[in-house]
């Protein structure tokens, strides 16, 4: 058996184990068999972070074991996108040759796209001097000559220098159409872009026959909002991070989507507003009561939904729950399945060869 065939067999085995795990987790809620979306086993991750280790005048990419603190030198990164792997040796050689760029450099972050763009963030233990920016511009010029649309950001304590852009523009294929997304440096984006396309396609499919408006909590840069807008009269979405709200507004405009409204609020704040507990200046001019949201989409952080938000979403006819943590999903389902039943579910293998499991659950009121 070749190495590639052996690797593929191992991947199929671990994917099957994840499917069994999700099936067992959802069994108490009488869920159907999950739809399973496999990832490419390698080169699936569009972003990566490496610490920089200095030895004399040389430097290396390293990663540390979180438990033992053991240091590992990284020459290649098979889980990272092909572009990250192509950039790594060339960037290291250019950094090594320039004192202004490598001095006190402690971390390099890569953000890449399926459309071939990359943003490189250089992080330092010192303030960036006047010599840094011209050196960084030469670095960018050299990388662009070889790799195309590349940009550089420099960061130090309370300091950020953006040469041109602090974002990349990703293009995703969703149900036969192309959607463009601004993805901002140091903000959350889905790490596995191919899997993200599967997630968006699945979400579109399960909401095909929905009526009325959609409410989305934790919308980020509008990843789901834009894709699902075609299935609803209107989409009302909330997000607390300013950079993500800005990106979402850009994405709405560039994709010419006219039925999506973004509110800069946390899920907890929105719940308070809906329940009349608090009034918010940010909601002036917005008629919340005018929305007829029969469907709600939640994509919460690993901690899951807080009790008040959990109670609030039970008031909706349909719930689309995207989860990055099966334990908190199960805990939340103990409450949600008192009023709703699971009609569809899915496993999205965002991170092959890891225990991490992304899933989707479509619930309809009993």
N, C-alpha and C positions, 0 to 999 in steps of 0.2 A: 504494500500500500504506500502511495506517495505521501509526502508531508502534507500537501494540500488536501488530499482525500482524507487523511487522518484528522487534520484540523477540522474539516467539514463534518466528519462523523462525530467528533467531540462536541462541536457546536450544536448539531441536531439533538444530541443527547441532553445537553444542558438546557436547550430550549424546551424539550419535552418535559424535563423536570420542573421548569418554571410553569409550564402549562398545568401540570398536575398540582403544583402548589397553589396556583390561583383557583383552580377548580375546587380543591379542598377548602380553601378559604371562603369561597362563595357558596359552598354546598348548604350551609345552614339557612341560606336565604332563597333556596330553590331556584338558583340561577341556571340558565341554559349553558351549554358548552361555549367557552369563549372563542371568539374569532382570534386567530393567532397571526401576528405580523412579525416575520423574521427579519433580522438585520443582516447587512453584509458583515461577515465575521471580523474583517479588518478595515482600516481606513474609513471608519464611520463617524469619528468624532471631529467636529468642526472647530473646536477650540481646545487649547491646552495651556497649562502653566508649568514653567520649569524654574526651579531655583538655579542661581548661577554660583558656581564654586570656583574660587580663584586659587591658582597655584603658581606663584611667581608672576611672570608676565602672561601666563596662559589662563584660559577660563574654560569651563565645562558646564553643560546642562546636567543637573542632578535632580533626583527625587529622593524623598526620605520616607522610610517606613514609619507610619504614624505611631506604632506601638514601640518598636525597638529603636527608632531614630537612626537606623542604619542608612548610610548614604549609598545611592546607586547612580553610577554615571549613565547618561542616556545618549546614545549615539543615533538611535532611530526610535520611532514611536509608532509601532504598527497599528495601534488603535486610532491614531490621529489621521487626518485627511492627507491625501497624497501631497497637497500643497504645503501643509505643515512640514512634512518629511523632506520635501525639496528645499524649503526655506531654511531649515535648521542648520545644516552644515555651512551654507553660504553666509548666513547671518553671523554665525559664530566666527568665521574667518574674518569678516569685515569688522566685527566688534573687537576682536583680538588685536587688530592692526591699528586701532585708534584709541589713544589714552583718554580723550575727552568722553568717549562713549562707554568705555569699559570700567573707568574708575568708579568704585563704590556701587557698581551695578549688582543687584542681588536677585532680580527676577525678570523673566521675559514671559509675556503672555501673547499667545497667538489667537486670533479670531479670523476664521476663513469661511468661505461660502461655496455653495455648489456652482455659483456663477463665476468663480475664479478670482474673487477679491480677497485681500488679506489686510488686517490691521495688526500691527505689532506694537505692544506697549512695553516700554523699558522702565523698570522701577529701580530707584536709587536710594541709598542710605545717606545721600548728601543733597544739598540744594543744587539745582542745575545752573551752571555758570553760563556766561555769554558765549563761551566756546562750544557749548553743547549743541545749540540749534543749527549753526552752519555745518557741523559735523553730521548731525542727524539728517540734514537735507542732502548731503552727499551720499549718506547711507541709503536714503530713500531712492535717490536717482540711480544708484548702482543696482538696487533690487528691482526697480521698475524696468530697467533695461533687460533684465532676465525673466522676470515673472509677471509683468503687467501691472495691474492696479493694486499697488501696495501703499500703505500709509503708516506713519510713525507717530506715536504719542509718548511723551516723556513724563514720568511722575516721580515726585519726591514729597516729603512731608509738607502738606498744605501748598503744593505747587503742581501745576499741570501745564505742559506745553503741547499744543496741537499744531502740527505743521500745516495741515490742510483740512483733514476730516477726522472726527473721532468716532466714525461709524463705517460699516460696510453696507452694501446694498445686496440683499439676497433675493433670488428669484426662485419661487417654489411652484411646482406644477400640481394643481389641485383640481381634480375632476375636469380635466381638459382645458383649463385656463391657467394663465400665468399670473401670479400675484407677487408684487415686489414689496420687500420688507426692509426698512431701515433697522439695523441691529447695532446698538450703541455700545461702545467700549465700557467695560465694567458694569454692564447691565445684564439681566438674565435673558438668555435666548435658549431655545431647544438645542441641545448639543449634537443630536443625531438628526441631521437635516432630512435625510431620506426617510427616516422613521417619522419625522414630523409630517411629511407629506402623507404618509399612511394614516396618521392620527387625524389629520384634517379631513381626509377623504372618508374615513369611518364616521366621524362626527357629522359630516354632511349627509351621509347615507341614513343614519339613525334618525335624523331630524327632518327628513324629506317631507313628511306629511304634517308637519307642525302648523298650527294656526296662530295668528297674533304676533306679539313681540317677544324678543329674547332679552333676558337680563343675564349679564355675565359679571361675575366677581373675579378679581385677580386677573385682569385681562392682559397684563404685560404690555407688549408693543402692538397689541391687537391681533396676535397670531390667529386665534380662533374667531375673533369678532369679524374680521374681514372675510374669512372663508365662509362663515355661516350666514352672512348678511343676506345672501340670495334666497335663503329658506324662510325668512321672516319679514314682516312688514317693517319693523324697526329693531335696532339693537341698542340697548342701553348698557354700557359697560363701565366698570369701576377699576381704578388702579391708583395706588398711593405714591409710587416712585415718580418724581418729576421727569426724569430722563425717559422713562418708559411711556409716560403720557405724551411727551413731546414726540417720541418716535411713532406712537399710535396715531397722533394727529397727522403727521407727515404721511404715514402709510394709507390713511383714509383718503387724503387728497390725491396722492400719486396714483392710486388705484381707481380713482373717480367713483368712490362708493359714497352714496349720499344719505344712507339710512342708518348710520352708526353715530352714536353720541357717547363721548368719553367723559367720565367724571373723575376728578382727582380726589378719591376718597378710599379709605380702607373698607373692607367688608363689614367690620364692626361699626364704623361710622354710618355706612349706608343703612345697616339694619336699624340703628338708632333713628335715622331720618325717616325711614319707612314706618317705624312704630311711633313716631311723634315724640320721641324722648328728647331730641335735640333739633335745633334749627341750624342750618349751615349757610353762610353767605355764598359759598360755592354753588349752591343750588338755586340762587336767585334767577328767575327767568326760565326755570326748567319745571315743567308741569309733570311731576312724577305720577300724579293720579291719572294723567292722560294716557299713560302707557298701559297696554293690556298684555302684560307678560304672563303667558301661560307656561313658559319654559324658562328654566334657569340653568346656567352653566357655571360650575365651580371647578377651579383647578388650584386647590389650596397648597400651601407649603407643607412640608413633611409633618408638621404638627396636626394637620387636618383642620376641621372646622370647629370654631368655638361654639359653646352651647347655644348662645343666642342666635347666631347665624344658622346653626343646624335646625333650630326650631322654625326660623323664618323660611327656609327653603322648603320645608314641608308643606307650606301653603300653596306651592306651585303644582300644576298638573303633571308636568314632566321635569325630570332632573337629569342633567348630563354631568356626571362626576368623573373628572380626570384625576387620577391619583398617582403620586410618586412614592407612596408609602403604604404597603398592603396592610400593615398593622392598624394604622389610624383609619384607613378605609373601612376595615372590618368593624372597628369600634363605631364609626359613624353610621354604618349600615344597620347596626343593632337598633338605632333610632329611626333611620329613614324607612326601613322595611316594616315598621309599625303602620305606616300610612301608604307606602308605595311598594311595588314589586319590580324585580329586575326583569326587563324584557330582552336586553342585549348586553353583552359584556365583551371585552377584548383585552388581549395581552399585547403590549407594544414593547418589543425587546430593544430598549434604548441602549443598553450596555451589555453586549455579549460577553460571556465568560466572567460575569460578576453575579452577585446575588440580587442586584438591583432589579426591581420589577415595576414597570409603568403599566397602568391599566386604565380602562375606561368602563363605566357602568351607566346604562340607560335605564332609568326608573320611571314608571308611570303610576299615577295614583290608583289605588285599588278601587 
